Amino acid sequence: MDSDDPDRVLGMISGDFTMSVQFSQGAGKSAEFVGDREGLVAYLAQREKSTLVHHIDIGAVIGEYELVLGRTTRDGVFEASFNATAQLDSAGAVRRLLIARTPEVDFAR
């Protein structure tokens, strides 16, 4: 999603795609982006393109599931941690996506 063409992720989802992104700005301020393809379009539209950089610190694939722990940075400075879990279909497209993001917890190394 950090590429010059973040909307290309729309080609990576299945026809029965469902998502929820729990997006915290800290101090109890949060929003949830939910839905199907249109929910993902709305989420992509609100992002700060080319401003936040996503870093995956650790990930695992367990059967049809992919899980990652990462962080976002702004100008190289920590902004938030995130967890993401995706369920893939037999063709490798994302069927389900759950993301949680918060600046309140930093998994600093």
SETORMI-29523 format. One record per residue (C-alpha): residue in one letter; z, y, x; chain. Coordinates in steps of 0.25 Angstrom, whole numbers. Layout:
<pts>
<res->A	up->Z	north->Y	east->X	chain->A>
...
</pts>
This chain:
<pts>
<res->M	up->0	north->0	east->0	chain->A>
<res->D	up->1	north->9	east->12	chain->A>
<res->S	up->-14	north->8	east->15	chain->A>
<res->D	up->-25	north->18	east->13	chain->A>
<res->D	up->-28	north->10	east->0	chain->A>
<res->P	up->-15	north->6	east->-6	chain->A>
<res->D	up->-21	north->3	east->-19	chain->A>
<res->R	up->-28	north->-9	east->-13	chain->A>
<res->V	up->-15	north->-16	east->-17	chain->A>
<res->L	up->-21	north->-16	east->-31	chain->A>
<res->G	up->-30	north->-27	east->-26	chain->A>
<res->M	up->-19	north->-36	east->-22	chain->A>
<res->I	up->-12	north->-38	east->-35	chain->A>
<res->S	up->-14	north->-49	east->-46	chain->A>
<res->G	up->-19	north->-47	east->-60	chain->A>
<res->D	up->-5	north->-50	east->-65	chain->A>
<res->F	up->2	north->-40	east->-55	chain->A>
<res->T	up->16	north->-35	east->-59	chain->A>
<res->M	up->25	north->-26	east->-50	chain->A>
<res->S	up->37	north->-18	east->-49	chain->A>
<res->V	up->40	north->-8	east->-38	chain->A>
<res->Q	up->55	north->-3	east->-38	chain->A>
<res->F	up->53	north->11	east->-31	chain->A>
<res->S	up->66	north->17	east->-27	chain->A>
<res->Q	up->67	north->31	east->-20	chain->A>
<res->G	up->82	north->30	east->-18	chain->A>
<res->A	up->94	north->36	east->-24	chain->A>
<res->G	up->91	north->28	east->-37	chain->A>
<res->K	up->77	north->34	east->-39	chain->A>
<res->S	up->67	north->23	east->-42	chain->A>
<res->A	up->55	north->19	east->-49	chain->A>
<res->E	up->48	north->6	east->-53	chain->A>
<res->F	up->33	north->4	east->-53	chain->A>
<res->V	up->30	north->-8	east->-62	chain->A>
<res->G	up->18	north->-15	east->-68	chain->A>
<res->D	up->5	north->-22	east->-65	chain->A>
<res->R	up->-7	north->-16	east->-58	chain->A>
<res->E	up->-5	north->-2	east->-64	chain->A>
<res->G	up->9	north->-2	east->-60	chain->A>
<res->L	up->5	north->-5	east->-45	chain->A>
<res->V	up->-6	north->6	east->-47	chain->A>
<res->A	up->5	north->16	east->-51	chain->A>
<res->Y	up->14	north->12	east->-40	chain->A>
<res->L	up->3	north->14	east->-30	chain->A>
<res->A	up->-1	north->28	east->-36	chain->A>
<res->Q	up->13	north->33	east->-33	chain->A>
<res->R	up->15	north->29	east->-19	chain->A>
<res->E	up->15	north->39	east->-7	chain->A>
<res->K	up->2	north->34	east->-1	chain->A>
<res->S	up->2	north->35	east->14	chain->A>
<res->T	up->16	north->40	east->14	chain->A>
<res->L	up->25	north->28	east->13	chain->A>
<res->V	up->23	north->16	east->23	chain->A>
<res->H	up->27	north->2	east->19	chain->A>
<res->H	up->32	north->-7	east->29	chain->A>
<res->I	up->35	north->-22	east->27	chain->A>
<res->D	up->47	north->-26	east->35	chain->A>
<res->I	up->47	north->-40	east->31	chain->A>
<res->G	up->40	north->-49	east->21	chain->A>
<res->A	up->39	north->-63	east->16	chain->A>
<res->V	up->30	north->-72	east->8	chain->A>
<res->I	up->36	north->-83	east->0	chain->A>
<res->G	up->25	north->-91	east->-8	chain->A>
<res->E	up->19	north->-81	east->-17	chain->A>
<res->Y	up->29	north->-70	east->-14	chain->A>
<res->E	up->28	north->-59	east->-4	chain->A>
<res->L	up->41	north->-51	east->-1	chain->A>
<res->V	up->43	north->-39	east->9	chain->A>
<res->L	up->53	north->-29	east->13	chain->A>
<res->G	up->48	north->-16	east->19	chain->A>
<res->R	up->50	north->-1	east->19	chain->A>
<res->T	up->43	north->12	east->17	chain->A>
<res->T	up->42	north->23	east->27	chain->A>
<res->R	up->38	north->37	east->26	chain->A>
<res->D	up->33	north->44	east->39	chain->A>
<res->G	up->40	north->32	east->46	chain->A>
<res->V	up->53	north->34	east->39	chain->A>
<res->F	up->60	north->24	east->30	chain->A>
<res->E	up->58	north->27	east->16	chain->A>
<res->A	up->61	north->14	east->8	chain->A>
<res->S	up->63	north->-1	east->8	chain->A>
<res->F	up->55	north->-10	east->-1	chain->A>
<res->N	up->54	north->-25	east->-5	chain->A>
<res->A	up->42	north->-31	east->-11	chain->A>
<res->T	up->39	north->-44	east->-17	chain->A>
<res->A	up->25	north->-49	east->-22	chain->A>
<res->Q	up->21	north->-61	east->-29	chain->A>
<res->L	up->7	north->-65	east->-26	chain->A>
<res->D	up->-3	north->-73	east->-34	chain->A>
<res->S	up->-11	north->-85	east->-29	chain->A>
<res->A	up->-22	north->-76	east->-24	chain->A>
<res->G	up->-12	north->-67	east->-16	chain->A>
<res->A	up->-12	north->-55	east->-26	chain->A>
<res->V	up->1	north->-49	east->-30	chain->A>
<res->R	up->6	north->-53	east->-43	chain->A>
<res->R	up->20	north->-47	east->-43	chain->A>
<res->L	up->26	north->-36	east->-34	chain->A>
<res->L	up->40	north->-31	east->-34	chain->A>
<res->I	up->44	north->-19	east->-24	chain->A>
<res->A	up->57	north->-13	east->-22	chain->A>
<res->R	up->58	north->0	east->-14	chain->A>
<res->T	up->71	north->9	east->-10	chain->A>
<res->P	up->74	north->19	east->1	chain->A>
<res->E	up->89	north->15	east->-1	chain->A>
<res->V	up->88	north->2	east->8	chain->A>
<res->D	up->82	north->2	east->22	chain->A>
<res->F	up->81	north->-12	east->29	chain->A>
<res->A	up->81	north->-5	east->42	chain->A>
<res->R	up->79	north->-14	east->54	chain->A>
</pts>
